[in-house]
Amino acid sequence: MNISRNFLLIGGLYLLVGISIGMYMGASQDHTLVPVHAHINLLGFTLMTVFGVVYHAFPAMAASTLGKLHFWLHEVGVLVLLAMLWMMIAGKIAEAAMFPVAPLAEAAIFVGIVCFVVNLYQHAK
């Protein structure tokens, strides 16, 4: 698995989704989805692009177990969190219905970031 490439490609997909939501909001003048738009662009595009570039610059990080763990925790956590946020803001589910799944998704993202930082400390020399 090429972690750098995967982060960059998936980040690009999130950029397309984020830009599409932004275009929809601008055209419709309905800005209800601003939190989803912001989270998609930050957690999806920006962070994944940064991760992809870092893993490319430091291949030892990508080869480590921490790199693989980070990738999967971030991917699953972000996808679940964004889907739940969209459903809540779109009125498909109540905020209370996000528990305990959304906090677990947030925890997965956080643990993934911890893996990234430890990995960076160990291999980025």
C-alpha positions as CSV (number, residue, x, y, z in Angstrom):
1,M,0.0,0.0,0.0
2,N,1.4,3.4,-1.0
3,I,0.2,5.5,2.0
4,S,1.4,8.8,0.5
5,R,-0.4,8.3,-2.8
6,N,-3.6,7.1,-1.1
7,F,-3.7,10.1,1.2
8,L,-3.2,12.4,-1.8
9,L,-5.8,10.7,-4.0
10,I,-8.5,10.5,-1.3
11,G,-7.7,14.1,-0.3
12,G,-8.3,15.1,-3.9
13,L,-11.7,13.4,-3.8
14,Y,-12.6,15.2,-0.7
15,L,-11.6,18.5,-2.4
16,L,-14.0,17.8,-5.2
17,V,-16.8,17.1,-2.8
18,G,-16.0,20.1,-0.7
19,I,-15.8,22.4,-3.7
20,S,-19.1,21.0,-5.0
21,I,-20.8,21.7,-1.7
22,G,-19.5,25.2,-1.7
23,M,-20.7,25.8,-5.3
24,Y,-24.1,24.4,-4.3
25,M,-24.3,26.7,-1.3
26,G,-23.3,29.7,-3.4
27,A,-25.8,29.0,-6.1
28,S,-28.7,28.2,-3.8
29,Q,-27.8,30.8,-1.2
30,D,-28.5,28.0,1.3
31,H,-25.5,27.9,3.6
32,T,-26.8,25.2,6.0
33,L,-24.0,22.8,5.1
34,V,-21.1,25.3,6.0
35,P,-19.9,23.0,8.9
36,V,-19.9,20.0,6.6
37,H,-18.1,22.0,3.9
38,A,-15.5,23.2,6.3
39,H,-14.9,19.8,7.9
40,I,-14.6,18.1,4.4
41,N,-12.0,20.7,3.3
42,L,-10.0,20.6,6.5
43,L,-10.1,16.9,7.6
44,G,-10.5,15.6,4.1
45,F,-8.5,17.7,1.7
46,T,-6.0,19.8,3.8
47,L,-4.9,17.2,6.4
48,M,-4.8,14.3,3.9
49,T,-2.7,16.3,1.5
50,V,-0.3,17.3,4.3
51,F,-0.1,13.7,5.4
52,G,0.5,12.5,1.8
53,V,3.3,15.0,1.3
54,V,5.0,14.2,4.7
55,Y,4.8,10.4,4.0
56,H,6.3,11.0,0.6
57,A,9.1,13.1,2.1
58,F,9.8,10.5,4.8
59,P,9.3,7.0,3.3
60,A,10.3,5.3,6.5
61,M,7.2,6.7,8.1
62,A,5.0,5.2,5.4
63,A,6.6,1.8,5.8
64,S,5.9,1.7,9.6
65,T,3.0,0.1,11.3
66,L,2.2,3.5,12.8
67,G,1.8,4.9,9.3
68,K,-0.6,2.2,8.3
69,L,-2.6,2.5,11.5
70,H,-2.7,6.3,11.1
71,F,-4.0,5.9,7.5
72,W,-6.9,3.6,8.4
73,L,-7.9,5.4,11.6
74,H,-8.0,8.7,9.8
75,E,-9.9,7.4,6.8
76,V,-12.5,5.5,8.7
77,G,-12.9,8.2,11.4
78,V,-13.3,11.1,8.9
79,L,-15.7,9.2,6.6
80,V,-18.0,8.2,9.6
81,L,-17.8,11.7,11.2
82,L,-18.5,13.6,8.0
83,A,-21.4,11.3,7.1
84,M,-23.0,11.7,10.6
85,L,-22.4,15.5,10.6
86,W,-24.1,15.8,7.2
87,M,-27.0,13.7,8.4
88,M,-27.4,15.8,11.5
89,I,-27.3,19.1,9.7
90,A,-29.6,17.9,6.9
91,G,-32.1,16.8,9.6
92,K,-31.8,13.1,8.9
93,I,-30.8,12.3,12.5
94,A,-31.0,14.1,15.8
95,E,-27.8,15.2,17.5
96,A,-28.5,12.7,20.3
97,A,-28.4,9.9,17.7
98,M,-24.8,10.7,16.9
99,F,-23.8,9.1,20.3
100,P,-21.7,6.9,20.6
101,V,-20.7,6.6,17.0
102,A,-19.5,10.2,16.4
103,P,-17.3,10.3,19.5
104,L,-15.8,7.0,18.5
105,A,-15.0,8.4,15.0
106,E,-13.5,11.5,16.6
107,A,-11.4,9.3,18.9
108,A,-10.2,7.3,15.9
109,I,-9.1,10.5,14.2
110,F,-7.3,11.7,17.4
111,V,-5.6,8.4,17.9
112,G,-4.5,8.4,14.2
113,I,-3.0,11.9,14.7
114,V,-1.1,10.6,17.8
115,C,0.2,7.8,15.6
116,F,1.3,10.3,13.0
117,V,3.1,12.5,15.6
118,V,4.9,9.6,17.2
119,N,5.8,8.3,13.8
120,L,7.1,11.7,12.8
121,Y,9.2,11.9,15.9
122,Q,10.7,8.4,15.3
123,H,11.4,8.7,11.5
124,A,11.6,12.3,10.3
125,K,15.3,12.8,10.7
